[in-house]
């Protein structure tokens, strides 16, 4: 069994929504003593993280999981326990993974708090114990 389970969050640029989701996922997983870790990836990564994401996470007392956006790779998909996307994955990736799409998260560029709160609701449902 894989001891290092990974959830991969993917957004278009790997600079905002996926970073918020991975950062909060890791915080919640740590609080619940779960043996799983999240990473943020992008389909077409920007050169740097969104400034609104960095400021918002810092104001929340958190540090982003990634220091620069990372491109989604086949290796990410093959090692992932689950993929959660905020955008359409390229066709060659779509059939390879257990994937969930979160289309209703508002843009971070318009309202960090609203995007964060929407992501947090989804994360808490995702991580809810199934007993």
C-alpha positions in Angstrom: 0.0 0.0 0.0 1.2 3.5 -0.8 2.4 5.1 2.4 2.6 8.6 0.9 -0.9 9.2 -0.4 -1.2 12.4 -2.5 -4.2 14.5 -3.7 -3.4 16.7 -6.6 -5.4 20.0 -7.0 -5.2 21.4 -10.6 -6.2 24.8 -11.9 -5.5 26.5 -15.2 -2.4 28.4 -14.0 -1.4 26.6 -10.8 -1.3 29.9 -9.1 -4.4 30.5 -7.1 -7.3 28.0 -6.6 -5.2 24.9 -6.5 -2.7 26.5 -4.2 -5.4 27.6 -1.7 -7.0 24.1 -1.9 -3.7 22.2 -1.3 -2.6 24.6 1.5 -5.9 24.2 3.4 -6.1 20.5 2.6 -2.7 19.9 4.2 -3.7 21.9 7.3 -6.9 19.9 7.7 -5.2 16.6 7.1 -2.6 17.4 9.7 -5.3 18.4 12.2 -7.1 15.1 11.6 -3.8 13.0 11.7 -4.4 11.8 8.1 -1.6 10.2 6.2 -2.2 12.1 3.0 -0.6 15.2 1.4 -1.8 17.6 -1.3 0.0 19.4 -4.0 -1.0 22.2 -6.4 -0.5 21.9 -10.1 -1.4 23.9 -13.3 -2.3 23.0 -16.9 -0.5 26.1 -18.2 1.4 27.4 -15.1 2.0 31.0 -14.5 5.6 32.2 -13.7 4.6 33.0 -10.1 1.8 32.6 -7.6 -1.1 35.0 -7.7 -0.4 37.9 -5.4 -4.0 37.8 -4.1 -3.4 34.2 -3.1 -0.2 34.9 -1.3 -1.6 37.9 0.5 -4.8 36.0 1.4 -3.0 32.9 2.7 -0.6 35.0 4.7 -3.5 37.0 6.2 -5.0 33.6 7.1 -1.7 32.8 8.9 -0.7 30.2 6.3 2.2 29.6 3.8 1.4 28.4 0.3 2.3 24.7 -0.4 4.2 25.7 -3.6 6.6 28.6 -4.0 6.1 28.7 -7.8 3.4 27.2 -10.0 4.2 23.6 -11.1 3.0 22.0 -14.3 0.8 18.9 -14.0 2.7 15.8 -15.1 1.8 12.2 -15.9 3.8 11.2 -12.9 1.5 13.4 -10.7 -1.5 11.6 -12.1 -0.1 8.2 -11.7 0.9 8.7 -8.1 -2.2 10.5 -7.0 -4.8 9.0 -4.7 -7.3 11.6 -6.2 -7.2 14.5 -8.6 -9.5 17.5 -8.0 -9.6 20.0 -10.9 -10.9 23.6 -11.1 -10.6 23.4 -15.0 -10.8 20.9 -17.8 -7.9 18.5 -17.9 -6.2 17.9 -21.3 -7.8 15.0 -23.1 -4.8 12.7 -22.7 -5.2 13.0 -18.9 -8.9 12.6 -18.5 -9.2 8.8 -18.6 -6.2 8.1 -16.4 -7.4 9.2 -13.0 -10.0 9.3 -10.3 -11.1 12.9 -10.9 -13.5 15.3 -9.4 -14.2 18.7 -10.9 -15.0 21.8 -8.8 -16.4 24.2 -11.3 -18.3 26.5 -9.0 -15.4 28.2 -7.2 -15.3 31.9 -8.0 -12.1 33.5 -9.3 -9.6 34.4 -6.6 -8.7 37.5 -8.6 -12.2 38.9 -7.9 -12.7 37.8 -4.3 -10.1 35.8 -2.3 -12.3 35.3 0.7 -15.3 34.0 -1.3 -13.1 31.6 -3.3 -11.4 30.4 -0.1 -14.7 29.8 1.7 -16.1 27.9 -1.2 -13.0 25.7 -1.3 -13.1 25.1 2.4 -16.7 23.9 2.3 -15.8 21.4 -0.4 -12.6 20.3 1.4 -14.6 19.7 4.6 -17.1 17.5 2.7 -14.2 15.7 1.0 -12.4 15.0 4.2 -15.5 14.1 6.3 -15.0 10.7 8.0 -17.2 8.0 6.4 -18.2 6.1 9.5 
